[in-house]
Amino acid sequence: MQRYFHVKNPWWENKSFNTGIKRPYYIKKLQKNLKQDLMQIITGLRRVGKSTIALQLINSMINENKMDPQKILFFSVEEPIIKDTPIIKIINEFRAEKNLKTNTKIHVFIDEIQFREDWEREIKSLYDTENIKFILTGSSAMLLSEKLSYLTGRYLKTQIYPLNFEEYLNFKKVKTSKTNEHLLKKAAKNFLKTGGMPEFVLKNPDRYLETTVESILFKDLVSKFKLRNPKVLTDLLYLLADRVGTTSSGTKLSNVLEINKDTVMTYLNYLNKTFITAELPNYTTSRNKELYNPAKIFFQDTGIANTYASKFNYGALAENAIYNKISQEIGEEMRVKLGYWYEEKSEIDFILQRKKKVTVIESKMVNTIENINFKPLRNLLKDQNANEIIYVTEGLGGMETVDKADVNFIPLYKFLKEPL
């Protein structure tokens, strides 16, 4: 076991270690949270880069914050050599080897914590009695949520998302300037196809996205919940991939799949909680309408959506990428409301309300204004006030006035690249 820990913690011996391509946004956020005594939970889709970001955080702690590397421990509970070893025993052996007293503060990183039974009791006991800053990673909100309630008030949670477009360009080493906008336009279309799973973007290994999803479905869900018909999960995923950006009621999906509606709703919840999919509710001031109208389904990674779809759908994937950008940027902001608007057969893709500012965002993959039907916008403006109106297009830019309202047209690559 000692050899394992020295391999996993090369900084003990002042050895260099691979931290991959930096993702500064997350490191800055996690570093800020280090100043608090609360433990940190790093969560997100499988293979989205949680472990790599944990190593990047360790690297910055040592090299930028000048922390003692001998007081930093990293291990994964999935490793066979330690999977049955109590966490307290691991930490006691670590303290003994490093000659660290119980009241000496240490930083303990534990990878894929959700696979340890009763981990929350072990962590709570250590958190309450010893001077330990825990940083835990986990890839299923469902497997974590039932445990985290036991730790209420003791943790901060950070979700890691697939690469956004700016990160994608950095990973692909695409240089941006006003003279190469045509390259950005091409890169945006490739981004829709491949998505933002870091290793897939870098190496494009065969069947990478399929095996990632299969691992989630069968390791995180089927084995955990003893699902009797796991094929339905895959069938549902194929169905949703062909319906990206459309409303999908449980009744409609159950009819297509020929299974019970309650089963469909349970499986949809599974896909959301494992970060494969996400739901966009109806934007309305009526609570009844919000509950009655079905949500739109999006994928947290457009590459996975494209892989499971029957064909490449540029418009649907562009709308999905727009949703991902908005939801990632607003994160866990307070007083924010995001939804789609639908009234009398008129639909607007996104309405974002931040405090008192309302932004309307519509996805139209066109290059000329003549190809845009503004009737839904006109109907919306009869019903809602808007401070800002944005139409995300394939290549159309500029501003026009529609019924006395200023409409900004922004090419997809610009919208994805620049802050909201």
C-alpha positions in Angstrom: 0.0 0.0 0.0 2.9 2.4 0.8 4.2 2.0 -2.7 0.8 2.8 -4.1 0.6 6.1 -2.2 4.1 7.1 -3.3 3.2 6.5 -6.9 -0.1 8.5 -6.6 1.6 11.3 -4.7 4.8 12.1 -6.6 5.1 15.6 -5.0 6.2 13.9 -1.8 9.5 13.2 -3.5 9.6 16.5 -5.4 8.8 14.7 -8.7 7.0 16.4 -11.5 3.5 15.1 -12.4 1.2 15.4 -15.4 -1.6 17.9 -14.9 -2.8 18.1 -18.5 -4.0 21.3 -20.1 -5.0 23.9 -17.5 -8.6 24.9 -17.0 -8.0 28.2 -15.1 -11.7 29.0 -14.4 -12.1 26.0 -12.2 -8.7 26.3 -10.5 -9.4 29.9 -9.6 -12.7 28.9 -8.1 -11.4 26.0 -6.2 -8.4 28.0 -4.9 -10.8 30.6 -3.6 -12.8 27.9 -1.7 -9.6 26.5 -0.2 -9.6 29.5 2.2 -12.8 28.2 3.8 -12.8 25.3 6.3 -15.6 23.6 4.4 -14.8 20.4 2.4 -15.1 20.7 -1.4 -17.1 18.3 -3.6 -16.0 18.3 -7.2 -18.7 16.7 -9.3 -19.6 16.3 -13.0 -20.0 13.9 -15.9 -17.6 10.9 -16.0 -14.3 11.6 -17.8 -15.0 15.3 -17.8 -11.7 15.9 -16.1 -12.4 16.0 -12.4 -9.3 14.0 -11.4 -7.1 16.1 -13.7 -8.5 19.3 -12.2 -7.8 17.9 -8.8 -4.2 17.4 -9.8 -4.0 20.9 -11.2 -5.3 22.2 -7.9 -2.6 20.3 -6.1 0.0 21.7 -8.4 -1.1 25.3 -7.8 -1.3 24.7 -4.1 2.4 23.6 -4.1 3.8 26.0 -6.6 1.7 29.1 -6.2 0.4 28.9 -2.6 3.7 27.4 -1.4 1.9 24.7 0.6 4.0 21.8 2.1 3.7 18.9 -0.4 4.2 16.5 2.5 0.8 17.5 3.9 -1.2 16.7 0.7 -2.6 13.2 0.2 -4.4 11.9 -3.0 -6.0 8.5 -3.5 -8.9 6.9 -5.3 -11.3 4.6 -3.5 -11.7 2.6 -6.7 -8.2 1.2 -6.4 -8.4 -2.6 -5.4 -5.5 -2.3 -3.0 -7.4 0.1 -0.7 -11.1 -0.3 -1.5 -11.7 -2.1 1.7 -9.4 -0.1 3.9 -11.1 2.4 6.2 -10.4 6.1 5.3 -9.4 6.8 8.9 -6.7 4.0 8.7 -5.4 5.5 5.5 -5.1 8.9 7.0 -3.6 7.6 10.2 -0.9 5.8 8.2 -0.3 9.0 6.2 0.1 11.0 9.3 2.4 8.4 10.9 4.7 8.2 7.8 4.9 12.0 7.6 5.2 12.5 11.3 2.1 14.8 11.4 0.1 15.3 14.5 -3.7 15.1 14.6 -4.0 18.9 14.9 -1.7 19.6 12.0 -3.8 20.6 9.0 -3.6 18.3 6.0 -5.3 18.4 2.6 -6.9 15.0 1.5 -8.1 14.4 -2.0 -10.3 11.4 -2.5 -11.3 10.4 -6.1 -14.7 8.9 -7.0 -15.9 8.9 -3.5 -19.4 7.7 -4.4 -18.1 4.1 -4.8 -17.3 3.9 -1.1 -20.2 2.6 1.1 -21.0 4.9 4.0 -18.3 7.3 3.0 -20.3 10.2 4.4 -20.1 8.8 7.9 -16.3 8.3 7.7 -15.8 11.8 6.3 -18.1 13.5 8.8 -16.3 11.9 11.7 -12.9 12.9 10.5 -14.1 16.4 9.5 -15.5 17.0 13.0 -12.6 15.6 15.0 -9.4 16.3 12.9 -7.8 19.3 11.1 -8.5 18.0 7.6 -9.5 19.9 4.4 -11.2 17.3 2.2 -11.5 17.7 -1.5 -13.7 14.9 -2.9 -14.6 14.0 -6.5 -17.8 12.2 -7.6 -19.4 11.6 -11.0 -23.1 11.0 -10.1 -25.3 13.5 -8.4 -27.7 10.7 -7.7 -25.2 8.6 -5.8 -23.9 11.7 -4.0 -27.1 13.4 -3.1 -28.4 10.9 -0.6 -25.1 11.1 1.2 -24.5 14.8 1.1 -27.7 15.5 3.1 -25.7 13.9 6.0 -23.1 16.6 5.5 -25.3 19.7 5.3 -23.4 22.8 6.1 -20.0 21.2 5.8 -19.3 21.4 2.1 -19.1 23.5 -1.1 -19.9 21.9 -4.4 -18.3 22.7 -7.8 -19.6 21.1 -11.0 -17.1 20.5 -13.8 -18.6 20.8 -17.3 -17.3 19.5 -20.6 -15.0 22.0 -22.3 -16.6 25.2 -23.4 -15.8 26.7 -26.8 -13.0 28.9 -25.5 -11.4 25.8 -23.7 -12.0 23.7 -26.8 -10.0 26.2 -28.9 -7.2 26.2 -26.4 -7.1 22.3 -26.4 -7.1 22.3 -30.2 -4.5 25.1 -30.4 -6.7 27.3 -32.6 -5.3 30.8 -32.5 -8.0 33.5 -32.6 -7.8 36.8 -34.4 -9.9 39.0 -36.6 -8.1 37.6 -39.7 -9.1 34.0 -39.0 -12.8 34.2 -38.3 -13.4 31.6 -41.0 -11.4 29.1 -38.9 -13.5 29.9 -35.8 -16.7 29.3 -37.8 -15.3 25.9 -38.8 -14.1 25.1 -35.3 -17.6 25.9 -33.9 -19.1 23.3 -36.2 -16.5 20.8 -35.2 -17.1 21.6 -31.6 -20.8 20.7 -32.0 -19.8 17.4 -33.5 -17.1 16.3 -31.0 -18.3 18.1 -27.9 -16.0 18.9 -25.0 -14.9 15.7 -23.3 -11.2 16.6 -22.8 -9.5 13.3 -23.8 -11.8 12.8 -26.8 -11.0 16.4 -28.0 -7.3 15.7 -27.7 -7.0 12.1 -29.0 -10.3 11.2 -30.6 -10.0 7.5 -29.5 -12.4 5.1 -31.2 -15.8 4.6 -29.4 -14.7 6.8 -26.6 -18.0 8.6 -26.1 -20.0 5.3 -26.3 -17.8 3.6 -23.7 -18.1 6.6 -21.5 -21.9 6.5 -21.6 -22.0 2.7 -21.2 -19.8 3.0 -18.1 -22.3 5.5 -16.7 -25.3 3.5 -17.6 -24.1 0.1 -16.4 -21.7 0.9 -13.6 -23.4 3.9 -12.0 -27.0 3.0 -12.7 -27.8 -0.6 -13.6 -25.6 -2.2 -11.0 -26.6 0.3 -8.3 -30.3 0.2 -8.8 -30.6 -3.4 -10.1 -32.5 -2.3 -13.2 -34.4 -5.1 -14.8 -34.4 -3.8 -18.3 -31.2 -1.8 -18.9 -31.7 -1.7 -22.7 -34.5 0.8 -22.2 -32.0 3.3 -20.9 -30.1 3.0 -24.1 -33.2 3.2 -26.2 -34.3 6.3 -24.3 -30.9 7.9 -25.0 -31.2 7.3 -28.7 -34.7 8.8 -28.7 -33.6 11.9 -26.7 -30.6 12.5 -29.0 -33.0 12.8 -32.0 -35.2 15.2 -30.0 -32.6 17.6 -28.7 -34.2 21.0 -28.0 -37.7 19.7 -28.3 -40.3 19.2 -25.6 -40.7 15.5 -24.6 -43.5 14.6 -22.3 -43.3 11.4 -20.3 -46.5 10.2 -21.9 -45.1 10.7 -25.4 -41.8 9.0 -24.6 -43.5 6.1 -22.9 -45.8 5.5 -25.9 -42.8 5.4 -28.3 -40.8 3.1 -26.0 -43.9 1.1 -25.1 -43.1 1.1 -21.4 -44.7 2.6 -18.3 -44.7 6.4 -18.0 -43.3 6.2 -14.4 -40.4 4.1 -15.6 -39.6 6.7 -18.3 -39.7 9.5 -15.7 -37.4 7.6 -13.4 -34.9 6.8 -16.2 -35.0 10.5 -17.3 -34.1 11.5 -13.7 -31.2 9.0 -13.8 -29.8 10.5 -17.0 -30.1 14.0 -15.5 -28.5 13.0 -12.2 -25.5 11.4 -13.9 -25.0 14.6 -15.9 -25.7 13.0 -19.3 -28.8 15.2 -19.9 -30.3 18.3 -18.5 -33.8 19.8 -18.6 -34.9 23.3 -19.5 -38.3 24.2 -18.0 -41.0 26.4 -19.5 -40.6 30.1 -18.7 -43.8 31.4 -17.3 -45.1 33.3 -14.4 -47.7 30.6 -13.8 -46.6 27.8 -11.5 -49.3 25.5 -13.0 -48.1 26.1 -16.6 -44.5 25.5 -15.5 -45.4 22.1 -14.0 -47.8 21.1 -16.8 -45.7 22.1 -19.8 -43.0 19.5 -20.5 -39.3 20.4 -20.2 -36.9 20.5 -23.2 -34.2 18.0 -23.0 -30.5 18.9 -23.8 -27.3 17.0 -23.5 -24.4 18.3 -21.3 -22.1 17.3 -24.1 -23.0 17.8 -27.7 -20.6 15.1 -28.8 -22.6 12.5 -26.9 -25.8 13.9 -28.4 -24.3 13.7 -31.9 -23.0 10.2 -31.3 -26.4 8.8 -30.3 -28.4 10.8 -32.9 -29.4 9.1 -36.1 -27.8 12.0 -38.1 -25.9 15.2 -37.6 -28.4 18.0 -36.9 -26.6 21.3 -37.0 -29.6 23.4 -35.8 -30.4 21.2 -32.8 -26.8 20.9 -31.7 -26.2 24.6 -32.0 -29.2 25.2 -29.8 -27.8 22.6 -27.4 -24.4 24.4 -27.3 -26.2 27.7 -26.6 -28.0 26.1 -23.7 -24.8 24.6 -22.3 -23.0 28.0 -22.5 -25.8 29.8 -20.7 -26.3 27.2 -18.0 -22.6 26.9 -17.4 -22.1 30.7 -17.1 -25.0 31.3 -14.8 -23.9 28.3 -12.7 -25.5 28.5 -9.3 -26.2 32.3 -9.4 -29.0 33.4 -7.1 -32.1 35.1 -8.5 -31.7 33.6 -12.0 -34.4 32.1 -14.1 -33.9 30.3 -17.4 -36.5 28.6 -19.6 -38.1 28.4 -23.0 -41.2 30.4 -23.8 -44.3 28.9 -25.6 -47.6 30.5 -26.2 -50.2 29.9 -28.9 -47.9 27.8 -31.1 -45.2 30.5 -30.8 -41.9 29.4 -29.2 -38.7 31.3 -28.2 -35.7 29.1 -27.4 -34.4 30.9 -24.2 -35.4 33.6 -21.8 -32.8 34.4 -19.2 -33.9 36.6 -16.3 -31.0 37.8 -14.1 -32.3 39.9 -11.2 -34.5 42.4 -13.2 -32.9 42.1 -16.6 -34.6 39.9 -19.1 -32.6 38.6 -22.1 -34.3 36.8 -25.0 -32.0 34.4 -27.0 -33.1 32.6 -30.1 -31.1 30.1 -32.2 -31.4 30.5 -36.0 -28.6 28.9 -38.1 -29.1 31.2 -41.1 -26.9 33.8 -42.9 -29.5 36.2 -44.0 -32.3 38.1 -42.2 -34.8 37.1 -44.9 -34.7 33.5 -43.6 -35.9 34.5 -40.1 -39.6 34.4 -39.1 -40.0 37.1 -36.4 -43.6 36.2 -35.6 -42.7 34.3 -32.4 -40.7 37.3 -31.2 -43.5 39.7 -31.9 -45.9 37.4 -30.0 -43.4 37.2 -27.1 -43.1 41.0 -26.9 -46.8 41.3 -26.5 -46.6 39.1 -23.5 -43.1 39.8 -22.0 -40.8 42.8 -21.5 -37.2 42.3 -22.8 -34.1 44.3 -22.0 -32.0 42.5 -24.6 -32.8 40.4 -27.7 -30.2 38.2 -29.3 -30.5 36.0 -32.3 -27.6 33.5 -32.6 -27.0 32.8 -36.3 -24.7 30.8 -38.5 -22.9 33.8 -39.9 -25.2 36.9 -39.7 -24.1 39.7 -37.5 -25.2 43.3 -36.7 -28.3 44.9 -35.4 -31.8 45.4 -36.8 -35.0 46.9 -35.4 -38.1 44.6 -35.3 -41.3 46.3 -34.2 -39.3 49.0 -32.4 -37.2 46.5 -30.6 -33.4 46.3 -31.2 -32.3 42.8 -32.2 -28.7 41.8 -32.0 -27.5 39.2 -34.5 -24.4 37.2 -33.3 -22.7 34.4 -35.2 -22.6 31.2 -33.3 -18.8 31.1 -32.9 -18.8 34.6 -31.4 -21.7 33.9 -29.0 -20.0 30.7 -27.8 -16.6 32.4 -27.4 -17.6 35.6 -25.6 -19.1 36.1 -22.1 -22.8 36.6 -22.0 
